[in-house]
């Protein structure tokens, strides 16, 4: 029987057990690389049935703090978060210094970053992307899809969509390595000077395919981010559709308190 809090509904026993295991991981009692105790050990420790432990472990895996390896069990992940500072990660000084945003933020956190290019080429704009870019649905755009790694672990996928009339005369944008400062530096070099970057974020569970691509447990939390890159003329010259492993990122925003 679960306990109640403040006279509310009883908390299921498996949720209590899952919360305790997650807290042990966050507190460092269970360290990165440690095995989570086996089902039989947890059954004995908590005095519950195996089914309760299995349900608890579903909750623990959904936290994104452990991974299941065949024949070994559940192991605590070594996935320290990257801190994203939205107020400065797209500063022009980073681009002038030859660093794209992901490389800049990884360097700030002391991590080793790697980018794997999965696809570059023309495609028809999906409806939401077309709406954001101000083009007709199905219009030809340039797509650039990447998989980002931190310390050897996949942490983020990102797909950039750029209007064809903007990119057709910038050959570097069709290359795996667009050059120092990334695609934003190439766009600015072609006269598309940025005014702002507008982001929307939504947290949700990962699909099976997304979990596989990011080496997450099924249903682990991810953050879906869509970003418009807006120039001083008011045109959106890139939409970036990004999916991030939620346990890898901390979002930090500065919000002006005055006009």
Residue pairs with C-beta under 8 A, 6 or more apart in sequence:
1 10
1 13
2 10
2 11
2 12
2 13
2 15
2 16
3 10
3 11
3 16
4 10
4 11
5 11
12 55
13 46
13 48
13 52
14 48
14 52
14 53
14 55
14 56
14 59
15 56
15 59
17 42
17 46
17 48
17 52
17 53
17 56
18 56
18 57
18 58
18 59
18 60
18 63
19 59
21 30
21 36
21 56
21 60
22 59
22 60
22 63
22 65
24 30
25 63
25 65
25 66
25 76
26 65
30 36
30 76
31 76
32 76
32 77
32 78
32 79
33 75
33 76
33 78
34 75
34 76
35 72
35 73
35 74
35 75
35 76
36 57
36 60
36 66
36 73
36 74
36 75
36 76
37 45
38 73
39 50
39 53
39 54
39 57
40 50
42 53
42 56
43 49
43 50
43 53
46 52
46 53
57 74
58 219
60 66
60 74
61 67
61 68
61 74
61 217
61 218
61 219
61 220
62 205
62 217
62 219
62 220
62 221
63 220
63 221
63 247
64 77
64 79
64 216
64 217
64 220
64 221
64 245
64 246
64 247
65 76
65 77
65 79
65 247
66 74
66 75
66 76
66 77
66 217
67 74
67 75
67 77
67 215
67 216
67 217
68 74
68 75
68 217
69 75
77 247
78 151
78 153
79 153
79 155
79 245
79 247
79 248
80 109
81 247
81 248
81 249
81 250
82 105
82 106
82 109
82 111
82 150
82 155
82 248
82 249
82 250
83 105
83 108
83 109
83 249
83 250
83 252
84 105
84 249
84 250
84 251
84 252
85 105
85 108
85 252
86 199
86 251
86 252
86 253
86 254
87 252
87 253
87 254
88 94
89 101
89 104
89 105
90 101
90 184
90 194
90 197
92 188
92 194
94 100
94 101
94 104
94 181
95 180
95 181
95 182
95 184
95 185
95 188
96 181
96 185
97 181
98 180
98 181
98 185
99 107
99 180
99 181
99 182
100 181
100 182
100 183
100 184
100 185
101 182
101 184
102 113
102 115
102 148
102 156
103 113
103 115
103 182
106 112
106 113
106 150
107 113
111 150
111 151
112 150
112 151
112 152
113 148
113 149
113 150
114 148
114 149
114 152
115 146
115 147
115 148
115 149
116 146
116 147
116 148
116 149
117 144
117 145
117 146
117 176
118 145
118 146
118 147
118 157
119 143
119 144
119 145
120 142
120 143
120 144
120 145
120 174
120 175
120 176
121 142
121 143
121 174
122 140
122 141
122 142
122 143
122 164
123 140
123 141
123 143
124 137
124 138
124 139
124 140
124 141
125 133
125 135
125 136
125 137
125 138
125 139
125 140
125 141
125 161
126 137
127 137
128 226
129 141
129 161
129 239
129 241
130 136
130 137
130 138
130 139
130 141
131 137
132 226
132 228
132 236
132 239
133 141
133 161
133 162
133 163
133 236
133 239
134 163
134 235
134 236
135 141
135 163
139 163
139 164
140 164
141 161
141 162
141 163
141 164
142 160
142 161
142 162
142 164
142 167
142 173
142 174
143 159
143 160
143 161
144 159
144 160
144 162
144 173
144 183
145 157
145 158
145 159
145 160
146 157
146 158
146 159
147 154
147 156
147 157
147 213
148 154
148 155
148 156
148 157
148 158
149 155
150 248
153 215
153 248
154 213
154 214
154 215
154 245
155 214
155 244
155 245
155 248
155 249
156 214
156 242
156 243
156 244
156 245
156 248
157 210
157 213
157 214
157 242
157 243
158 240
158 241
158 242
158 243
159 240
159 241
159 242
160 183
160 238
160 239
160 240
160 241
161 238
161 239
161 240
161 241
162 173
162 183
162 187
162 237
162 238
163 237
166 187
166 190
166 192
166 237
167 173
167 174
169 190
170 186
170 187
170 190
172 178
172 179
172 186
173 183
173 186
173 187
178 185
178 186
179 185
179 186
183 238
184 194
184 229
184 238
187 194
187 229
187 237
187 238
188 194
192 231
192 235
192 237
193 231
193 232
194 229
194 230
194 231
194 232
195 230
195 231
195 232
195 234
196 230
197 227
197 228
197 229
197 230
198 227
198 228
198 230
199 225
199 226
199 227
199 228
200 225
200 226
200 227
201 223
201 224
201 225
201 251
202 223
202 224
202 225
203 221
203 222
203 223
203 224
203 246
204 221
204 222
204 224
205 219
205 220
205 221
205 222
206 214
206 216
206 218
206 219
206 220
206 221
206 222
206 243
208 218
210 216
210 222
210 243
211 217
211 218
211 219
211 220
214 222
214 243
214 245
216 222
216 245
220 245
220 246
220 247
221 246
221 247
222 243
222 244
222 245
222 246
223 243
223 244
223 246
223 249
223 251
224 241
224 242
224 243
225 240
225 241
225 242
225 243
225 244
226 239
226 240
226 241
226 242
227 238
227 239
227 240
227 242
228 236
228 238
228 239
229 236
229 237
229 238
229 239
229 240
230 236
230 237
231 237
